[in-house]
């Protein structure tokens, strides 16, 4: 256990370390030094572009409570992500596999649908990313309305996804049909107001808690089914499940046109701003208690359901049950520490960065500084996402190493860089950029690429889209954008909502494209290799001893090109081996 924990701690340092290094460098540089002073009718900002502000305020602003929180939180973030990873492997993934294998062998679609509905709903209710997003959208007192609506959507679509595997329905056909329903519903609501919220809600579904379970559940059902497309069917389940909120949330919005969505100043930011160093103890204490409470509330229903299912159907050995319970303990401690670290450092710091980037100083040519910073953050932020590591490991295991985890991370890092730049650009120029147009364009590009890549990558892209928009998107990118929108449009609540939300949905949509581009790159690379082999065989030169007759040559060429087509269609993913 100690050896495994130390190995995961080293992985955590290399995962979280890059984003810490980038943020510290940005902080030390003083690029988001600012001081906001509300006056009648507007908010006046003083920042590094204000004469003498940089010189007079550097020491007090840079080496302040925000920086100290960032440094302190490194330990709970690394330790928390390490313990969570152990717990996810030992508990959530194992539960998903055990229930998936057992229920598939019973050959009852009704039982499968009911269990999938209940488990999908419970693990999504347990999702901390969803809770963070809902709290930012509706406040702490009303966040459970959004949580419940999103969770039910995930449960319904998880049941549908597993039935699809057993019935062998076309994955692409199901996706196209569901997206048609989504955009049909979108026509019935206020797109400008609700579309960013709808796609953000869908993006927060498959995170730290739900991703290990849903992915393992889908893999188990596909492998027990044992069809010829078992490997392809192993992926895409969490992607389909995450489409559920795209149906249930619009329905909620249709009956809640006057629902009170608002952007409030985060409590951690207020505490650090008003109390400074004196507020550190209260900040970490309250965040730890809140994280433990939320994690416990999240895990207990899942554990209770597992115990009931085990007593009725699984009858696992005592040793296995003990290991699962220990895994739940690891998950509880790890996730509590991780959430405390995120909410105490990344959350308030992201809001501060957003306010700084929304200041008048970052205008015109100076806005290029913001774009460079966001590009750097996009390259490293995905490495700190716990659920991405879980998916990458499972993908590498199921594909028997043909899809390497580092290739998956590379594609997702590139996607996040584009998202970060696009997100702040959209906040800044909201009146010139239509969110719905961006979403539709990305979906069309995704479907266009899907005709040129193996089905495995199409399904994998939807899984990756779900896990990429996880904890770091909810607790860092989203408050950064909402903070920026609050600074830019301080007295226009509707414009704040329209511009501040939507970044989580963008992370998910661009991930669809990036993962399939990875598959397309594989096909192109394969084709080039085959063409080079062809030239080596068929191009006559002086060193070639045997020249085939023209008729035999034509037959051999026809056979060769047929082999190329078959190879590219069915074996292209093996280029990563």
N, C-alpha and C positions, 0 to 999 in steps of 0.2 A: 504494500500500500504506500509506504513512504517513498519507495523508488518511483512508483507511478505518479505520485503527487509532485515530486521534484521535477519529473519530466514534463508534467503539465505546467508547472510554475515557469519553467524555462520557456515553454511555448507561449505562455501568457505574457512574459516579458518581451519576447520578440513580436508578439501580436499587438499589444497595447503600447509598447515603447515608442514606435514611430509616430503615432498621433500625439503622444505626450511631448516628444521632441519638437514636432512642428508647432504645437500650441505654445510651448515655452519660448521658442525662438520668436514667434509672433508677439508674445506678451513682452518679452525683454526688449524687443525692438521699439515698443511703444506705439505700434500701428493702430491699436484701438484704445488709446488714451482719449478720454472724453469726459465732459462734465455737462449734464443737461440742466437747463434752467427754464422752467415753465414761465411764460409770460402770457398776457392776455392775447388769445387768438392763435398762438403758435407755440412751438417749442424751440428754443434757441440752444444750439450746441456749440461748445468750445472744444476743440480737439487739436491734434498736432498741426493742423493747417491754420490754426488761429495764432497770430503773432504772440510770442513769448509763452504760450501755454505749455509747449513741450518742455522748455527749460525749467519752468516754475513747478511743474507737476509730475515730472518723470518719476522721481524716487518714490513719492507717496503713492502714485497710481500703479506703477509696475510691481513694486515689491510690497503689495498690499494683501488683503485677506483672500482675494480671488486666486492669486498666485499660490499662496500658502495652501489653500484648499486643493488646488490641482496637485501639489506635491504630496500632501498627506494622503489623498485618495488613491495614489498609485498602488499602495500596498493592498487595501481591500479590493481594488479592482482586479489585480493580478491573482490574489489568493481566491477571490470569489469566482472568477471565471474558471480557475483550475478545478476547484471543488465542484462547481456546476458541471463541468465537462465530465468528471468522474461520475457524478450522480446521473447525468443524462444517459451515459452508456450503461450504467448498472441498474437503473430503475426505469426511466421513461422508454428508452429504446427496447429494453427487454420486455416490458409490459406490452408495448405495441406489437412486438413480434409474437409473443405468446398468445395474445388474444386474436391477432390476425390469423395465425396458423390454425388455432382451435376452431374458430368460427367458420373458416373456409371449409374445413373438413366436414362440418355439419350439413353443408349443402342446403342451407335455408336462407333464401333471399330476405325473407321477412325479419328473421333474427339478425342477419347481418346489417340490414338497414336500421333496425332499432338500436343495436349496439353502437353502430357508427354514429348515428344521430346523437345519442347520449354522450358518448366519449368525445366527439368533435365539439359539442357544446361545452362540456365540462373543461376540457383542456384549453379552450379559447377563453372561457371565463377566467381561467387561471393565468392568462397571458399578461404579464406586466406591461408590455409595450402598448397593448390596447388600453390598459388602465391609465397610463401616462398620457396617451393621445386624447382619450375621452375627458380626462381632467382638464387638459388645456383647452378643450373645445367647449365643454359644458359646465365646468366647475366641479369641485369635489362632491357637492351635494346631489348633483343630477347626472354624474358620469355613468351610473349603472344603467341608465336607459340605453345609451349608445352601446355599452358593453354587452347588454342582453341581446339587442337587435343583431349586432355583428356575430355574436356567438351562435345564435340560432341559424344564421345564414351559413356559417362554416359547417355546423352539424348536418344540415340538409344536403349540402354539396359534397361533404365527405361520404355520406351514404350513397349518393349518386355516383361518385367516383369509383367506389369499390364495386358497386353493381355493374358499372361499365366494364371493369376488368373481367368479371365473371361472364358477362354477356358478350364480351369482345366487340363492343361498339367502337367505332373509329374515334380516336382521341381528337383529331383535328375537327371532325364533324361536330363533336360535342362542344368543343371550344367555340367554333363559329356560331353554333346555335345559341349558346349561352350569351356570347357577346351581342348577338342580334337582340336578345331579350333585354340586355343591359341598356343598349342605346335606344331601344323602343321606350323603356321606362324613363330614360333621360329626357326624352322629348316632352314628357308630361310634367316635368318639374322645372324650376328656375335653374338653368344650367350654370349661369355665372355665379350663383350663390352656393349651390350644392355640389357641383361636380368635383371640385378639389376635396371637399370633405368626404364624399363617397369613395373616391379612390384612395384617400389616406386611410379610411377605415378598413378597406380591403387589404391595404399593405401591412397593417399592424397585426394581422391574424396569425400568421405562422412565424412565431418568434422563439424565444428561449425555451418555453415550456412545451408549446404545441408542436414545433418542428420535429424534435426527436421522435415523439410518439407517432405523429401522422405519417412521416416518411417511413418509419419502421413498420407501421401497420400496413401501408400500401405494398411495401416490398414483400412482406410475409404472405399477403393474399395473392400477389402475382406469382410468387414462387410455388406456393401450394397448388394453385390453379394449374401451373405447369404447361402453359400454352407455348407455342413456338415463338411468341412475342413476349415471353416472360420478362426478359431483361428490359425491353422497352416499357412494358406495363409497370415495372417496378418504380418508375418515376412519373411525375405528373399528377400524383394524387393530391399533394399539398397545394399544387398550382390550381387544380380544379376546386379544391375546398376554399381557397382564398377568393374565388369568384362569388361565393355565396353572399357576402355583404354587398356586392355590387347589385344584388337583386333586393335584399331585405332593407338596406339603408335607403334607397330611393323610395320604396314603399312607405317607410316611416316619414320621409320628407314630404311625400304627397299629402299626408294627413297632418303635417306639422309645418306648414309654410311660415307660421309665425313663431317657430321655436326660437328660443333665446340663445343663440350662439354668441360667444364673446371671447376676447383675448384679455386675460388678466395678467398683471405683473407677477412672475413666480415668487413665491414666498422666500425661497433661498436667496434670490437676488435682493429682495427688500431687506432681509435680515443682514446680509453682508454689507449692503450699502449704508444702512442706518446704524448698525452696531459695530461694524468693522471686526477687529480681532475678538472683541467681547462676545460676538455672536457665534463663534466657531463651536463652542461646546453645545449650545442649544441646537445649532444646525445639525451636527452629526448625531446628537442624541435623538432628536425628533425624527430625522431621516432613517436612522437605524430601526427605531420602533415602528415607523410606518412601513418600512421595507419588510420587516419580520411579520407584521400583521397581514400585509397584502400577500406575501409569499405563503404564509400559513393558510390563509383563506383560499388561496389558489390551489394548493396541493391537497388539502383535506378531502374535497369532493372526489378528486381523481383517485386518491388512495382508497377511499371508501368504496367507490365503484369497483376497483380492482379486487378488493377483499371479497365483495359479494360475488363477483364473477368467478373468482378462484374457488370459493366454497361451492358454487353451483356446477361449474364445468371443468376448471383447470386441474384442481387438486394437486398443486405443486408441492414438491418436497420441502420439508422444513428448512433445509440448508438454502435452497433457492429463495424462499420467502425472506429469510434473514438478510440475504444479500440485497434483495430488492428494497427492504426497509432501510438498510444502511445507505443504499443509493438515494432514497428519498431524503434521508438526513443530510447527505452531502449536498443534494439539490437545494434543500431549505437553507442551509448555512451559506452555501456558495452564492445563491441568487440574492439572499438578503444582503450580504456584503457587497456584491456587485451593484445592486440597485442603490444602496447607501452611497457608494462611491460615485456613481453616475449622477445622482440627484444632488450631491454635495459639491460637485466640481464641474462636470460637463454642462449640466442644466443651467446654473446661473452664469457660467462663463459664456455659454453660447448666446444667452440673452444679452449679455453685455456686448459681445461682438456684434450682434445684430443691431443694437442701438447705435454703436459706433459706426457701423457700415451704412446706417440710414441717416447719418448726420450730413449736414450741408457740406462739410469738408470733403466727403467722398463723392464728389460730383464731377461731371465732365471727364477730363483726362485722368483725374485721380481715381475714378471708379475702376480703372485697370488694375490698381493695387488690390482691390477686393477680388477681382476675378482670378488673379494670380494666387492669392491666399486660398480661395475656395478650390482651385485646381489642386494645390498641394494637399489640402485636407481630404479631397476626394480620393487621392491616391493611397492614403493610409487609413482612412476611417473604416473601410470594410474589414481590415485585419483585426480590428477590435470587436467585431460582431460575433458573439458566441455561437449563435445558431448556424452561421455560415461554416464554421469549423465542423460542426456536427454533420451538415449536409455533405461537405467536401469529403469527409472520411467515409461516409456511407456510399457516396458515388464511386469513389476509388475502389472500395471493397466489392460492390455489386458488379462493376464493369471489369473486375479482375485486373485493375491497373491500367486499362486502356485509356481511361480518362483520369489524368493525374490531377490531384488537388491543387497543385501550383498553377496549372493552366486555368482552372476554374477561378482561382483567386485573381489571376492576371486579367481575365476578361471582366470580372466584377469590379476590380479597381479602376479600369478604364471607364466602365459605365458610371461609377460614382463620381469620377472627375468631371465628366460631362454633365451629370445631374447637378452637382454643386455649382458649377458655373451657370447653368441654365436657370437654376432656382433663384439665385440672387438677381440675375438679369430680369427674370420675370417679375420679381417683387419691385424692382426699380422702375420697370417700364410696363406695368401691368395693363395700361390702357392700349398698348400696342401688341400685346401677346395674348392670344386666346388659348386658355388652358385646354378646352375641348378639342381644338384643332391639333394641338400637340399630341394629345392622347390618341386621337384617331390616326394621325400620321404614323406614330410609333407602332400601333397595332397593324396598320396596313403594311408597313415595312417588315414587321415580324412575320406576317403571313406570307409575304412575297418570298422571303428568305427560306421559309419552311419547305418550299418545294425543291430546294437544292441541298438539303441537309438530311441526315438520317432521322427517323422518327424519334429516336432516343434523345436527340438534342432539342427537338421541339418540346417534348414533355419535360426535359430537364430545365429548359429555360423558364417554364412556369413555376417549377419548384424553386429555382434560384431567385426568381422575382419575389417570391413570398418571404424567403429568409433574408434577403439583402435588405429589405425594408424592416429592420428589426429594432433592437434596443437603441443603437446609436443614431438611427434615423429619427426615432421618436424623442429621444432625450437630448440630442445635440442639433441635428439639422433643422428639425421643426421649430424649437425655440429660437434658433438663430434667425430663421425666416420670419417668425411672428414678432420677434424683437425688432427686426429691421422694418417690418411693415408698420409697427407701432410708432417708430420714430419718423417714418416718412409720412404717415397719414394719421396723426395723433387724435384728430377729432372726427374722423370718418370711419365708424365701426364697420360698415358694410365693405368698404374698400380694404380695411385691415383683414377681414375674413377672406375676401376674394384673393388677396395677394399673399397672405401669410401661410395659408394652408395649401396643400397640394404637392409638397416636396416628397412625401412618403410614396404617393402614387407615382410620381415621376421616377423614383428609384426602382419601383417594381416594373414599370413599363420599359424603361431603358435596359434593364437586366434581360428582358425578353429578347431584345435585339442583340445584345452583346454576347450572350451564350450561343445563340444561333450563328453569329458571325464566327465564333470559335469553331463550330461544326463546319461552316462553309470554308474556313481556312484549312481545315483538315481535308476536305474534298479536293480543294485546289492543290494542296501539297501532294496528295495522292496522285492526282492526274498528272502533275509535272513529273513525278517519279516514273509513272508508267510510260509517258511519252519519251523520256530519256531512254528507258529500256527498249522501246520500240525502235528508236533511231539506231541504237547500238546493234540491233538484230537485223533491221531491214535496209539500212543505208549502205550501199555497196562502196567498198574502198579496196585499196590494194592489199590490205591485210586479210580481207575476207576470202577464204579459200573456196567455199561452196556457195554457188548462186542457184537459187531455185528456178525452175521453169515458170513462165508467167502465170499459167493456170494454177499451179500449186502455190505460187506466191500469193495470188488473190485469195485462194481458199484460206491460207494461213493468216493473212491479214484480217479477213472477215472473222475468223475464230478469235484472233487476238483482240480486235476491237470489241467483240461481244464479251470477252473476258474482262476488258476494261470497264464496261458498263456494269457488269455484275459485281465486280470488285468495288467500284465506287458506291454502288447502291447498298451493299450489305456489309462491307468490311472497312469502311473508311475510318471508323472510330479507332481502329487498331494502330493508327499511326503514332499514337502517344505512348505505345509500349516501349 
